[in-house]
């Protein structure tokens, strides 16, 4: 399948640069059976949910921090701390990567003149081309959690102030390890969650740590040649039991939830009536048109970049024709796109 089939033109002014007040975004509803499209508000989501449904959300938390650094030569560097590992290290992406090799050191520029610049030693490289930065002790490593700024996607050019960073976290964010938020969840408010539960809709939380690969477009001429990035996931027994007990639909909030659920979807050998099984691991599942969904019945999602794996995923859930038409309509109706943009419900 040609990658260009998932391309579309988006006027730059439709890329949302700042978030709308939480819960006040628009909602495009696509009915797969008929192709019918509705234009609603996100707070109207409750009208499309029923008692017995289970809403599955990714509770990952964005822990990544973007910091400035100084190389051994005195030249500048940029460090994107992804997540703490071990007792005194961070997994990170660094620029320029060619200069910051194994065994080299980099100073992290502190937020205040009175605070010394900690020095990190590059002790290892990662499969994704990142680095492991080791600090002198745990306290120094942990202090960096509050330095720098929260990284935003490359298409957002308006930084969030320190007092606004929680807007780039879902209200149910718990477990750390992500470089980006599961943005479909950014629309939910405590009030809306309360209304959803009052309907008799169950909620369940899974964890998938969103990696930098989520922003990488498919650059191969055909979809099949693209190498999917890996992301760590975790689904506990209690959550699996709640999902398996669903009498209605499993409604996935975001493509990260979809990938997790479909990765750990129960096979026939694992027992009749089970949708998922408890699991911890890494997924490189690449969902494209032709994929047969085993777990997910409906999806809440944002609008995705052209030629992205996320656009291909939702095109597999509906159809490429339906999704591309819905995007044309969304552009005509001036919906806001991408991470801080409006939402879409695919039924």
DOTIMI-567212 format. One record per residue (C-alpha): y, x, z; residue number from 1. Coordinates in Angstrom, 1 decimal, decimal comma. Layout:
BEGIN
<y:Y | x:X | z:Z | num:NUM>
...
END
This chain:
BEGIN
<y:0,0 | x:0,0 | z:0,0 | num:1>
<y:3,4 | x:1,4 | z:-1,0 | num:2>
<y:5,8 | x:2,2 | z:1,8 | num:3>
<y:8,7 | x:1,0 | z:-0,3 | num:4>
<y:7,4 | x:-2,6 | z:0,1 | num:5>
<y:8,8 | x:-2,5 | z:3,6 | num:6>
<y:12,3 | x:-1,3 | z:2,7 | num:7>
<y:15,4 | x:-3,5 | z:2,9 | num:8>
<y:19,1 | x:-3,1 | z:2,9 | num:9>
<y:20,9 | x:-3,6 | z:6,2 | num:10>
<y:24,7 | x:-3,6 | z:6,3 | num:11>
<y:25,6 | x:-1,0 | z:8,9 | num:12>
<y:27,9 | x:-3,4 | z:10,8 | num:13>
<y:24,8 | x:-5,4 | z:11,8 | num:14>
<y:23,3 | x:-2,6 | z:13,8 | num:15>
<y:24,1 | x:-3,6 | z:17,4 | num:16>
<y:26,0 | x:-0,7 | z:19,1 | num:17>
<y:26,3 | x:-2,4 | z:22,5 | num:18>
<y:24,1 | x:-4,9 | z:24,3 | num:19>
<y:25,0 | x:-8,5 | z:24,6 | num:20>
<y:25,0 | x:-10,0 | z:28,1 | num:21>
<y:21,3 | x:-10,1 | z:29,1 | num:22>
<y:19,7 | x:-13,3 | z:28,0 | num:23>
<y:22,5 | x:-14,4 | z:25,6 | num:24>
<y:21,1 | x:-13,1 | z:22,4 | num:25>
<y:20,1 | x:-15,2 | z:19,4 | num:26>
<y:16,5 | x:-16,0 | z:18,6 | num:27>
<y:15,0 | x:-16,4 | z:15,2 | num:28>
<y:11,8 | x:-18,4 | z:15,3 | num:29>
<y:9,2 | x:-18,0 | z:12,5 | num:30>
<y:6,3 | x:-20,4 | z:12,3 | num:31>
<y:3,5 | x:-18,5 | z:10,4 | num:32>
<y:1,6 | x:-21,6 | z:9,3 | num:33>
<y:4,5 | x:-23,2 | z:7,4 | num:34>
<y:7,0 | x:-20,3 | z:7,0 | num:35>
<y:9,6 | x:-22,5 | z:8,7 | num:36>
<y:12,5 | x:-20,7 | z:10,3 | num:37>
<y:14,6 | x:-21,9 | z:13,2 | num:38>
<y:17,8 | x:-20,4 | z:14,6 | num:39>
<y:18,0 | x:-20,7 | z:18,4 | num:40>
<y:19,3 | x:-18,9 | z:21,5 | num:41>
<y:17,0 | x:-16,6 | z:23,5 | num:42>
<y:17,3 | x:-19,0 | z:26,5 | num:43>
<y:15,5 | x:-21,6 | z:24,4 | num:44>
<y:12,3 | x:-19,5 | z:24,5 | num:45>
<y:10,9 | x:-21,9 | z:27,2 | num:46>
<y:10,7 | x:-24,7 | z:24,6 | num:47>
<y:8,1 | x:-22,7 | z:22,7 | num:48>
<y:5,9 | x:-21,9 | z:25,7 | num:49>
<y:3,3 | x:-24,1 | z:27,3 | num:50>
<y:1,3 | x:-24,3 | z:30,6 | num:51>
<y:-1,7 | x:-22,1 | z:30,2 | num:52>
<y:0,0 | x:-19,5 | z:28,1 | num:53>
<y:0,2 | x:-15,9 | z:29,3 | num:54>
<y:3,3 | x:-13,8 | z:28,7 | num:55>
<y:2,4 | x:-10,1 | z:28,5 | num:56>
<y:5,2 | x:-7,5 | z:29,1 | num:57>
<y:5,4 | x:-3,7 | z:29,1 | num:58>
<y:6,7 | x:-2,6 | z:32,5 | num:59>
<y:7,4 | x:1,0 | z:31,4 | num:60>
<y:10,6 | x:2,6 | z:32,6 | num:61>
<y:12,9 | x:4,9 | z:30,7 | num:62>
<y:12,9 | x:8,3 | z:32,5 | num:63>
<y:14,1 | x:10,5 | z:29,7 | num:64>
<y:17,4 | x:12,4 | z:30,2 | num:65>
<y:19,5 | x:14,2 | z:27,6 | num:66>
<y:21,0 | x:17,5 | z:29,0 | num:67>
<y:22,9 | x:20,5 | z:27,6 | num:68>
<y:21,5 | x:23,9 | z:28,1 | num:69>
<y:22,2 | x:27,6 | z:27,5 | num:70>
<y:19,7 | x:29,9 | z:25,8 | num:71>
<y:19,0 | x:33,5 | z:26,8 | num:72>
<y:21,4 | x:34,6 | z:24,0 | num:73>
<y:24,2 | x:32,6 | z:25,5 | num:74>
<y:24,1 | x:30,0 | z:22,6 | num:75>
<y:23,9 | x:26,3 | z:23,4 | num:76>
<y:20,8 | x:24,2 | z:23,5 | num:77>
<y:19,9 | x:20,6 | z:24,0 | num:78>
<y:17,1 | x:19,4 | z:26,2 | num:79>
<y:15,6 | x:16,0 | z:26,2 | num:80>
<y:13,5 | x:15,6 | z:29,4 | num:81>
<y:10,8 | x:13,1 | z:28,7 | num:82>
<y:8,8 | x:12,8 | z:32,0 | num:83>
<y:8,0 | x:14,9 | z:35,0 | num:84>
<y:4,5 | x:16,5 | z:35,1 | num:85>
<y:2,6 | x:18,5 | z:37,6 | num:86>
<y:4,5 | x:19,7 | z:40,7 | num:87>
<y:7,6 | x:21,4 | z:39,1 | num:88>
<y:7,6 | x:20,8 | z:35,4 | num:89>
<y:9,1 | x:18,4 | z:32,8 | num:90>
<y:7,7 | x:17,6 | z:29,4 | num:91>
<y:10,7 | x:17,9 | z:27,1 | num:92>
<y:12,0 | x:18,2 | z:23,5 | num:93>
<y:14,3 | x:21,1 | z:22,8 | num:94>
<y:16,8 | x:22,1 | z:20,2 | num:95>
<y:16,7 | x:24,5 | z:18,5 | num:96>
<y:13,0 | x:24,6 | z:18,7 | num:97>
<y:12,6 | x:27,8 | z:16,7 | num:98>
<y:14,5 | x:29,8 | z:19,4 | num:99>
<y:13,0 | x:28,2 | z:22,5 | num:100>
<y:9,5 | x:29,5 | z:22,3 | num:101>
<y:6,7 | x:30,1 | z:24,8 | num:102>
<y:7,9 | x:32,4 | z:27,6 | num:103>
<y:11,6 | x:32,0 | z:26,9 | num:104>
<y:14,0 | x:30,5 | z:29,5 | num:105>
<y:16,8 | x:28,0 | z:29,2 | num:106>
<y:19,6 | x:27,2 | z:31,7 | num:107>
<y:20,3 | x:23,6 | z:32,3 | num:108>
<y:24,0 | x:22,9 | z:32,6 | num:109>
<y:24,6 | x:21,2 | z:36,0 | num:110>
<y:26,9 | x:18,1 | z:36,3 | num:111>
<y:29,3 | x:19,9 | z:38,8 | num:112>
<y:30,7 | x:23,4 | z:39,0 | num:113>
<y:29,5 | x:23,7 | z:42,6 | num:114>
<y:25,9 | x:23,1 | z:41,6 | num:115>
<y:24,1 | x:26,2 | z:40,1 | num:116>
<y:22,5 | x:25,9 | z:36,7 | num:117>
<y:18,7 | x:25,8 | z:37,2 | num:118>
<y:16,6 | x:28,0 | z:35,0 | num:119>
<y:13,5 | x:26,6 | z:33,3 | num:120>
<y:10,7 | x:28,7 | z:31,8 | num:121>
<y:8,9 | x:27,4 | z:28,8 | num:122>
<y:5,2 | x:27,6 | z:29,8 | num:123>
<y:3,5 | x:25,6 | z:27,1 | num:124>
<y:4,0 | x:23,6 | z:23,9 | num:125>
<y:2,8 | x:20,0 | z:23,3 | num:126>
<y:0,9 | x:18,5 | z:20,3 | num:127>
<y:4,2 | x:16,7 | z:19,3 | num:128>
<y:6,1 | x:19,9 | z:19,1 | num:129>
<y:7,7 | x:19,6 | z:22,6 | num:130>
<y:7,8 | x:22,0 | z:25,5 | num:131>
<y:6,7 | x:22,2 | z:29,1 | num:132>
<y:9,6 | x:23,4 | z:31,2 | num:133>
<y:8,7 | x:24,8 | z:34,6 | num:134>
<y:11,3 | x:25,1 | z:37,4 | num:135>
<y:11,4 | x:27,1 | z:40,6 | num:136>
<y:10,2 | x:24,2 | z:42,8 | num:137>
<y:9,7 | x:20,5 | z:43,0 | num:138>
<y:13,1 | x:19,7 | z:44,5 | num:139>
<y:14,9 | x:21,4 | z:41,6 | num:140>
<y:12,7 | x:19,6 | z:39,1 | num:141>
<y:13,3 | x:16,2 | z:40,7 | num:142>
<y:17,0 | x:16,7 | z:40,9 | num:143>
<y:17,3 | x:16,5 | z:37,1 | num:144>
<y:16,3 | x:12,9 | z:37,1 | num:145>
<y:19,9 | x:11,9 | z:37,7 | num:146>
<y:21,6 | x:14,5 | z:35,5 | num:147>
<y:22,8 | x:14,1 | z:31,9 | num:148>
<y:22,6 | x:10,8 | z:30,2 | num:149>
<y:20,0 | x:8,2 | z:29,2 | num:150>
<y:19,0 | x:8,9 | z:25,5 | num:151>
<y:19,7 | x:6,1 | z:23,1 | num:152>
<y:18,2 | x:5,6 | z:19,6 | num:153>
<y:19,8 | x:7,7 | z:16,9 | num:154>
<y:21,3 | x:4,7 | z:15,2 | num:155>
<y:23,4 | x:3,8 | z:18,3 | num:156>
<y:26,6 | x:5,8 | z:18,4 | num:157>
<y:28,2 | x:4,2 | z:21,5 | num:158>
<y:27,0 | x:5,8 | z:24,7 | num:159>
<y:26,3 | x:3,8 | z:27,8 | num:160>
<y:28,3 | x:4,6 | z:30,9 | num:161>
<y:26,4 | x:5,7 | z:33,9 | num:162>
<y:27,0 | x:2,3 | z:35,5 | num:163>
<y:25,6 | x:0,6 | z:32,4 | num:164>
<y:22,4 | x:2,5 | z:32,1 | num:165>
<y:20,3 | x:-0,2 | z:33,8 | num:166>
<y:21,1 | x:-2,4 | z:30,8 | num:167>
<y:18,7 | x:-0,2 | z:28,8 | num:168>
<y:15,9 | x:-1,0 | z:31,3 | num:169>
<y:14,0 | x:-4,3 | z:31,5 | num:170>
<y:14,4 | x:-6,3 | z:34,7 | num:171>
<y:10,7 | x:-5,7 | z:35,4 | num:172>
<y:10,6 | x:-1,9 | z:34,6 | num:173>
<y:8,5 | x:0,0 | z:37,1 | num:174>
<y:6,4 | x:2,9 | z:35,8 | num:175>
<y:8,2 | x:5,8 | z:34,3 | num:176>
<y:7,5 | x:8,0 | z:31,4 | num:177>
<y:9,3 | x:6,5 | z:28,3 | num:178>
<y:12,0 | x:7,9 | z:26,1 | num:179>
<y:13,0 | x:4,5 | z:24,9 | num:180>
<y:12,9 | x:1,0 | z:26,3 | num:181>
<y:10,5 | x:-1,7 | z:25,1 | num:182>
<y:13,6 | x:-3,5 | z:23,7 | num:183>
<y:12,1 | x:-7,0 | z:23,3 | num:184>
<y:12,0 | x:-7,2 | z:27,1 | num:185>
<y:15,7 | x:-6,4 | z:27,4 | num:186>
<y:16,6 | x:-10,1 | z:26,8 | num:187>
<y:14,8 | x:-11,5 | z:29,8 | num:188>
<y:16,7 | x:-12,5 | z:33,0 | num:189>
<y:15,4 | x:-13,3 | z:36,4 | num:190>
<y:16,4 | x:-16,9 | z:35,9 | num:191>
<y:14,6 | x:-17,2 | z:32,6 | num:192>
<y:11,4 | x:-15,6 | z:34,1 | num:193>
<y:11,6 | x:-18,2 | z:36,9 | num:194>
<y:11,9 | x:-21,0 | z:34,4 | num:195>
<y:8,9 | x:-19,6 | z:32,5 | num:196>
<y:6,7 | x:-19,5 | z:35,6 | num:197>
<y:7,8 | x:-23,1 | z:36,5 | num:198>
<y:6,3 | x:-24,2 | z:33,2 | num:199>
<y:2,9 | x:-23,0 | z:34,3 | num:200>
<y:3,1 | x:-19,9 | z:32,1 | num:201>
<y:1,4 | x:-16,9 | z:33,6 | num:202>
<y:2,9 | x:-13,4 | z:33,3 | num:203>
<y:1,0 | x:-10,2 | z:33,1 | num:204>
<y:2,2 | x:-6,6 | z:33,0 | num:205>
<y:0,8 | x:-3,6 | z:31,1 | num:206>
<y:2,2 | x:-0,1 | z:30,7 | num:207>
<y:2,7 | x:1,8 | z:27,5 | num:208>
<y:4,9 | x:4,9 | z:27,6 | num:209>
<y:7,2 | x:4,7 | z:24,6 | num:210>
<y:7,3 | x:8,1 | z:22,8 | num:211>
<y:9,8 | x:9,7 | z:20,4 | num:212>
<y:7,5 | x:8,8 | z:17,5 | num:213>
<y:8,6 | x:5,2 | z:17,7 | num:214>
<y:11,8 | x:6,2 | z:15,9 | num:215>
<y:10,1 | x:8,2 | z:13,2 | num:216>
<y:10,0 | x:6,4 | z:9,8 | num:217>
<y:7,1 | x:6,3 | z:7,5 | num:218>
<y:7,9 | x:9,0 | z:5,0 | num:219>
<y:4,7 | x:9,1 | z:3,0 | num:220>
<y:4,6 | x:7,4 | z:-0,3 | num:221>
<y:1,8 | x:5,1 | z:0,8 | num:222>
<y:1,3 | x:3,6 | z:4,2 | num:223>
<y:-2,3 | x:4,8 | z:4,5 | num:224>
<y:-1,2 | x:8,5 | z:4,5 | num:225>
<y:1,1 | x:8,1 | z:7,6 | num:226>
<y:-0,1 | x:9,8 | z:10,8 | num:227>
<y:0,5 | x:7,5 | z:13,7 | num:228>
<y:2,0 | x:8,9 | z:16,9 | num:229>
<y:0,0 | x:8,7 | z:20,2 | num:230>
<y:1,3 | x:6,9 | z:23,3 | num:231>
<y:-0,3 | x:6,6 | z:26,8 | num:232>
<y:-1,2 | x:3,2 | z:28,1 | num:233>
<y:-2,6 | x:1,7 | z:31,3 | num:234>
<y:-4,0 | x:-1,8 | z:31,9 | num:235>
<y:-5,4 | x:-2,5 | z:35,4 | num:236>
<y:-8,3 | x:-4,9 | z:36,3 | num:237>
<y:-6,0 | x:-7,6 | z:37,8 | num:238>
<y:-4,0 | x:-7,8 | z:34,6 | num:239>
<y:-7,2 | x:-7,9 | z:32,5 | num:240>
<y:-8,5 | x:-10,8 | z:34,6 | num:241>
<y:-5,3 | x:-12,7 | z:34,2 | num:242>
<y:-5,3 | x:-12,2 | z:30,4 | num:243>
<y:-9,0 | x:-13,1 | z:30,1 | num:244>
<y:-8,3 | x:-16,2 | z:32,1 | num:245>
<y:-5,7 | x:-17,4 | z:29,6 | num:246>
<y:-6,4 | x:-21,0 | z:28,6 | num:247>
<y:-3,5 | x:-21,1 | z:26,1 | num:248>
<y:-2,0 | x:-18,4 | z:24,0 | num:249>
<y:-1,4 | x:-14,7 | z:24,7 | num:250>
<y:2,2 | x:-14,1 | z:24,0 | num:251>
<y:3,1 | x:-10,4 | z:23,7 | num:252>
<y:6,6 | x:-9,3 | z:24,5 | num:253>
<y:7,3 | x:-6,4 | z:22,1 | num:254>
<y:5,3 | x:-4,3 | z:19,7 | num:255>
<y:4,3 | x:-1,9 | z:22,5 | num:256>
<y:2,5 | x:-4,8 | z:24,3 | num:257>
<y:0,9 | x:-5,7 | z:21,0 | num:258>
<y:-0,5 | x:-2,2 | z:20,4 | num:259>
<y:-1,8 | x:-1,9 | z:23,9 | num:260>
<y:-3,5 | x:-5,3 | z:23,9 | num:261>
<y:-5,1 | x:-4,7 | z:20,5 | num:262>
<y:-6,2 | x:-1,2 | z:21,4 | num:263>
<y:-8,2 | x:-2,4 | z:24,4 | num:264>
<y:-9,3 | x:-5,7 | z:22,9 | num:265>
<y:-12,8 | x:-6,5 | z:24,1 | num:266>
<y:-15,6 | x:-6,2 | z:21,6 | num:267>
<y:-18,5 | x:-8,7 | z:21,4 | num:268>
<y:-20,7 | x:-6,2 | z:23,3 | num:269>
<y:-18,3 | x:-6,3 | z:26,3 | num:270>
<y:-19,0 | x:-9,9 | z:27,0 | num:271>
<y:-18,3 | x:-13,4 | z:25,6 | num:272>
<y:-14,9 | x:-14,8 | z:26,6 | num:273>
<y:-13,2 | x:-11,6 | z:27,3 | num:274>
<y:-10,0 | x:-10,7 | z:25,4 | num:275>
<y:-9,3 | x:-7,3 | z:27,0 | num:276>
<y:-11,0 | x:-4,8 | z:29,3 | num:277>
<y:-9,3 | x:-2,6 | z:32,0 | num:278>
<y:-8,5 | x:0,8 | z:30,4 | num:279>
<y:-6,4 | x:4,0 | z:30,7 | num:280>
<y:-5,9 | x:6,2 | z:27,6 | num:281>
<y:-3,9 | x:7,0 | z:24,6 | num:282>
<y:-3,5 | x:4,9 | z:21,5 | num:283>
<y:-2,7 | x:5,9 | z:17,9 | num:284>
<y:-3,5 | x:2,4 | z:16,6 | num:285>
<y:-1,6 | x:1,8 | z:13,3 | num:286>
<y:-1,4 | x:-1,9 | z:12,6 | num:287>
<y:-0,7 | x:-2,7 | z:9,0 | num:288>
<y:-1,2 | x:-5,8 | z:6,8 | num:289>
<y:-4,9 | x:-6,7 | z:6,6 | num:290>
<y:-5,4 | x:-6,0 | z:10,3 | num:291>
<y:-7,4 | x:-8,7 | z:12,1 | num:292>
<y:-5,8 | x:-9,5 | z:15,5 | num:293>
<y:-8,2 | x:-10,0 | z:18,4 | num:294>
<y:-6,0 | x:-10,7 | z:21,3 | num:295>
<y:-2,4 | x:-11,6 | z:20,5 | num:296>
<y:-1,4 | x:-15,2 | z:19,5 | num:297>
<y:2,4 | x:-14,9 | z:19,4 | num:298>
<y:5,0 | x:-12,2 | z:19,5 | num:299>
<y:8,5 | x:-11,8 | z:20,9 | num:300>
<y:10,2 | x:-8,9 | z:19,2 | num:301>
<y:13,4 | x:-7,4 | z:18,0 | num:302>
<y:14,4 | x:-6,7 | z:14,4 | num:303>
<y:13,0 | x:-3,3 | z:13,2 | num:304>
<y:14,1 | x:-0,5 | z:11,0 | num:305>
<y:13,2 | x:-0,4 | z:7,3 | num:306>
<y:9,9 | x:1,3 | z:6,5 | num:307>
<y:9,0 | x:1,6 | z:10,2 | num:308>
<y:5,5 | x:1,2 | z:11,7 | num:309>
<y:6,9 | x:-1,6 | z:13,8 | num:310>
<y:8,0 | x:-3,6 | z:10,8 | num:311>
<y:4,5 | x:-3,1 | z:9,3 | num:312>
<y:2,9 | x:-4,4 | z:12,5 | num:313>
<y:4,8 | x:-7,7 | z:12,5 | num:314>
<y:4,1 | x:-7,9 | z:8,7 | num:315>
<y:0,4 | x:-7,8 | z:9,6 | num:316>
<y:0,8 | x:-10,5 | z:12,2 | num:317>
<y:2,6 | x:-12,9 | z:9,8 | num:318>
<y:2,7 | x:-11,7 | z:6,3 | num:319>
<y:4,8 | x:-9,1 | z:4,5 | num:320>
<y:6,4 | x:-11,9 | z:2,4 | num:321>
<y:7,2 | x:-14,1 | z:5,4 | num:322>
<y:8,7 | x:-11,2 | z:7,4 | num:323>
<y:10,8 | x:-9,8 | z:4,6 | num:324>
<y:12,1 | x:-13,3 | z:3,8 | num:325>
<y:12,9 | x:-13,8 | z:7,5 | num:326>
<y:14,8 | x:-10,5 | z:7,5 | num:327>
<y:16,8 | x:-11,6 | z:4,5 | num:328>
<y:17,7 | x:-14,8 | z:6,3 | num:329>
<y:18,6 | x:-12,9 | z:9,4 | num:330>
<y:21,0 | x:-10,7 | z:7,4 | num:331>
<y:22,6 | x:-13,7 | z:5,8 | num:332>
<y:23,0 | x:-15,3 | z:9,2 | num:333>
<y:24,5 | x:-12,1 | z:10,6 | num:334>
<y:21,9 | x:-11,5 | z:13,3 | num:335>
<y:22,4 | x:-8,2 | z:15,2 | num:336>
<y:19,6 | x:-5,7 | z:14,5 | num:337>
<y:17,6 | x:-3,1 | z:16,4 | num:338>
<y:17,4 | x:-2,1 | z:20,1 | num:339>
<y:20,5 | x:-3,9 | z:21,3 | num:340>
<y:20,2 | x:-6,7 | z:18,8 | num:341>
<y:18,9 | x:-10,2 | z:18,7 | num:342>
<y:15,3 | x:-11,3 | z:19,0 | num:343>
<y:12,6 | x:-12,9 | z:16,9 | num:344>
<y:9,7 | x:-15,2 | z:18,0 | num:345>
<y:6,7 | x:-15,2 | z:15,7 | num:346>
<y:4,3 | x:-18,2 | z:16,3 | num:347>
END
